[in-house]
Amino acid sequence: MRRLVKSFGYALSGITYTAKTQMNFRIHLAAIAMVGIAGWYLHLSAAEWTCIVIVIGLVLVAELLNTAVELLVDLVSPGFNAQAGKVKDVAAGAVLVAAGIAVISGAIIFIPKLI
């Protein structure tokens, strides 16, 4: 049981590190707050909330993995390296794709409620 608790502590430490050091993660958290308030105000259905929660999770997971990739690349290649830059670009691209999916999903859910 102690190992399980420790593993959750390590995971929370990683999330906290990312929130403290990555501006984009904090931007995502602010967007989550705004979406949550809008969803509450517009009385989203359970299915709509489910979709919102899934895409929020997708974006946060992508951002956390991007941070991990960037840290690892910096560790193994501290100097300039074109391949290392490409690895970071691809990881950042994954976040962009996830965020795009979230925006499209949000538009599908929120626009009809606003017009």
N, C-alpha and C positions, 0 to 999 in steps of 0.2 A: 504494500500500500504506500509505503514511504517513497518508493521509486516512482510510482504513478504521480504522487503529489509533486515530486521534484520535476518530473517531465512537464507537468502543467506550468510550473514556475519558470522553466526554461522557455517554454512557448510564449508565456506572457511577457517575459523579458525581451524576447525578439519583437513582439508586437509593440511594446513600449519603446524599444530602441528605434524602430521604424517610425513611430509617431513623433518621436523627439527629433529625429535627424532628417526626415524626408518631407519636404514641403508638399510634394504632390499627395502624399498619404494624408496629410492634414487637410488639404483641399478636398480630397475624397470624403473625409470625415465630415467636413462642413456641408458638402453636398448631401450626404446621408441625412444630416439633421434637417436640411431644407426639404428633402423628399419626404421624410417622416412627418414633418409638420403639414406639408401639402396633402399627403395621403390621409392623415387624420382629418384634416379640414374637409376634404372631398369625399370622405367615407368610402374608401376603397373596399372592395369585396375581399373575401379571404383568398380567392384565386389571384386577384390583382396584387395583394400583399405578398403572396407566395412568389410570384414572378419578380417583384421588386426585391425581395430578400435574396433570391437566387442571383440576380444580376449584381446586387451589392456585394455579395460574397465573392462572385467571380472577379470583380474589380479589386477588392481588397486582397484576395489570394494572389492575383497577378502582381499587384504592387509589392507584396511581401516577397514573392519569388524574385521579382526584379531586383529588389534590394539585396537579397541573398546572392544573386548572380553578380551584381556589381561589387559586393564585398569580396567575393571569391576571386573575381578577375583581378581586382586591385591587389589581392594577396599574392597571387601567382605571377602577376605581371605588373609590378609597380611602375615601371618605366613605360614610355609610349610604345604601343604595339598595335599595329593596324588590325590584326585579327582580334585582339582583346577589345578594341573599339567596336568591331562588328558584333561580337558577342553581346556587349552592352546594348548596342542599337537594337538587336533582335529582341532582347528581353524587354526593352522599353517599348518596342513595337507590340509585344504581347499585351502590355498594359493599355496601349492605345486601342487595340482591337477590343479588349474587354470593356473599356470605357465607351467605345462606340456602340457596342451591343447594348450597354446599359442605357445610353441616351436614346437609342431607337426604341427600346422596350418602354422606357419612361414616356416617350412621345406617344406611343400607341395607347398607353394607359391614360395619360393625363390630358392630352389634347381634346379628345371627345368630351371630357368632363368640363373643359374650360370654354368650349364654343357652344 
